[in-house]
Each structure stands twice: as structure tokens, then as C-alpha cells.
């Protein structure tokens, strides 16, 4: 009965998400961010709509403000950066201030660092800093370098180093309540996007629940356009793409339907 | 007299900036953003502090809200994306709503498109859309594909395609009031960052006006740390770096001072 009711129940409200990237090095140009694209792709496959990303500086009042704003606006907030052992790692302290959750020594985190570093002597004050976590938080496994991320409320705090961030996302995603994966289908047209703009405008009006994107690019020196239809309802995405393709092909005979779905 | 007074006057207030990246394709993972890192590097050289970046969806109310928030908070707001000919290009319309500046046909923009496309017949309704710009706006040259970006108040609206975005930033930057370029100096240490964390904490407390960043990385399978000191006062950056280097080298004899300044 429950299973049947579940299958008949209306779609769950969409799970929305934001990513907060914390790090001066991204804003100075020293480092090229890699975490946004990784998380975007993973969330898309998990059926979670990433709706915003912010990149901000290593500054506690700034981090506090953005944590509060984003955690109010989205179902899930992911952060990257600022959980290491040095003075410019201040995310945990900002979380404490943003959500009034005192930091305290987390015994599980301490035990993991002890195993990783091999002796109590190796647990320097800098490394112990990584075990000061909000009271009552959940831990996010770090298979790379032991020091865990953590979850408090709807905020998932993770490392900035891409390899560690990726491993944390991998550890985390199976536990999140997810929706239907987003799928996307692409039509490639050997014309500039203005040549088919009217078809796309009409298509978007006909399928308001889908995202129809028009992405111009140059190939062999000539303007081309990728038309991408994206959504969580596979049949609707297929139907919309077929309708667009028929209209585009009538005008641009060399247009082609891409056979594979990814990248979303 | 004026020149002399200028040179003696106290430092101008810092020019702060934010970047607003508009595009579903970045949030879906389809496209890897390239504009943040390019702008960050350019602004750093121009002495403008990029303090925030947001990536948001192609949705007019969303764009309006972020335009208003960022233009209040920062001296300069740069946007990328959403100024092409198709239905998913909605930045100009959002600017109209955000700042109550009606869109109208911009004759200079129209003339440029006419030259670029070669005839009036080629100016389809989709292409004409790119000439509907806020009344009284300034234009940002587009050496690649003619359709200009525009400036209204402190908001600089530019294209999302990286090659076009870069050409617009190049056309724009010389006209902006800029400060002293940011410089950065790097110390490379063949140890994990927790081994030198106390030195960095003390250094940051001694030089609060500089950014001292600690960036761990793996080289030849061993933990390393790049210590980056960044600021606009060359002598201060050099002095801070020399002080840090002396303390680090006393503990880590193999630490090295990187001879070149970039990347910032």
C-alpha cells in the first residue's frame, strides 16, 4: 500500500542546491576552480538541481553571511575550501558563528587523524585544529587525507583540494535524497544560432518545464549551434527534442541529433 | 600642481569588483567556466580586487536580484553570458528591470551589426534583439562578432563565449580607474602545511593588510606547500616574504623562494 501510494504520489518538491567555494586563490586567479564542474555533473546525475555557485574570500564575516543566505534559500548547501590546518582555513569557525553551533573536539575525527598520522606526537596543534567541529555534526569521509568534512543542518562542508573534494562528494552522494537524474539531448546545427532562434523560442514556450539551451561554437571556421534540451522527464525531453529536430531539419538539412546523452 | 597633489594624496579607496556568470550550461556541468579565471588574472594586474563571483541560471527574476545585490555591494560588477540572439539570452531584459532603464534600439550597435553581417536583409529579428540596449548605456567593443557589450551605472555586461568575453575585457580594462597592480611572491616548501602553520599564523598577524595563503600540493609523491604572499604594496609583500622565508628556512632548509611573481 505504501509502495503503491508512493508511486502514485505527485513528484517530490525539487531538491535545490548551491555551492559555496571559499578561497582567495580562486579570486586572485592563482588557481583555476575545478570543483564547480565536478559537483555540477555529479548533482545532475543525482537529480539535484544546482541553482547557484558563489566564490568568496577567506574572511570570516563574509563566509558567515553567505552561509546564512544560501542555507535559507536552498535545500542543500555544499562548501569547498577552508578546512585545513592553517590560518587561512576558517570555514569551521564561520559555521560556528553562522549557525550558533559551538566547535568542540570531535573524537571520531581525532581517532581518524591518529590512525592516519601514526602517533600522538604527530597530532600537532595545527592538525588538531581539523578535529574541532560543530557539536552534533555528521562526518563526511575523507578517503584521501583522513581529516573529515562535516554536515550541520543542510550545509555540507568539504575540502577545497579537488582530489579530496571529489572523494568527499563520492562518499556523500549516495546518502542524499535524490530525484530523477537530469538527462539532456543535443542537436548540432551547422548554422549560427540566430538562424534558428524563432524555432527555439517557440519550443521553449511549448515546453516551459524543460531547459532549452542554445550554445554557439565555431567548427572548421564556420558558425555552429548546439541545441541542448535538459530535464528530469525522459519522455518529455525526447518529445521536445524530436519536435525541435523536425523543425530545425526542415530549415537546416545537415542538422544532426547527437546519439549520446552526456554531458548533461 | 594637480599632478603633485595627486601624487601626495592618500591612497584611493580600493576598487572592488564582482563577477556574475549567467548560464544554465555552467550549473548543469555541460560547460566548464573559463571567464572567472581570466577576469581574476586581468583584474589582479589592474589593481582591482575581485571579491566575489556568482554563477546563476538563465532566469530573469534571478538575474535581476543578483544584479541589484552585487551593484550595491561592489564598485564594479562584471557579467558574462546572456547577450546573444536566442530565447535563453535575457541579460539585457533583466538589466532593464533591475535598474529601471528602458531598452531601445541602439543605433551604433545596429550600424556595427550592419557592417558585420553585410546587409539589412541579414539583420533578422533575432540579430536585431542584440541592438536593444538600455537607454544611455555605454558600449563595450566586440572585436570578434560585432554585437557589443554595454555599461550602465557600475555594471559591465559582456558575452559568455570565452573568446568574446576576453576581447571585451581587453577593450574595457584600459578605461577603468585602477589601483596599484597586485603582486605575489611564493615560497615552496617540501613539507605539509601543518609543519609551518604556526609561522604563517604569526606572519598573517604581523602583516594584516596582506593575504598570506597556504596551498598544499603533492610533488614526487610527497606533501609540499606553496606559501603565497599577495598585496598591492610591493615593498610590504617583499618584506613579509623575506621574513616568512627566513623563519621557514630555519625549520625547512630545502624551502625555496620562487623567483617570478606571476601567477598572482
Interface residues (C-beta under 8 A of the other chain):
Chain A: X24 X25 X26 X27 X28 X29 X30 X31 X32 X33 X36 X37 X40 X41 X42 X43 X44 X50 X51 X52 X53 X54 X55 X56 X57 X58 X84 X85 X86 X87 X88 X124 X125 X126 X127 X129 X161 X182 X184 X193 X194 X195 X197 X198 X200 X201 X204 X211 X212 X213 X214 X215 X216 X228 X230 X263 X264
Chain B: X24 X25 X26 X27 X28 X29 X30 X31 X32 X33 X36 X37 X40 X41 X42 X43 X44 X50 X51 X52 X53 X54 X55 X56 X57 X58 X84 X85 X86 X87 X88 X89 X124 X125 X126 X127 X129 X161 X182 X184 X193 X194 X195 X197 X198 X200 X201 X204 X211 X212 X213 X214 X215 X216 X228 X230 X263 X264
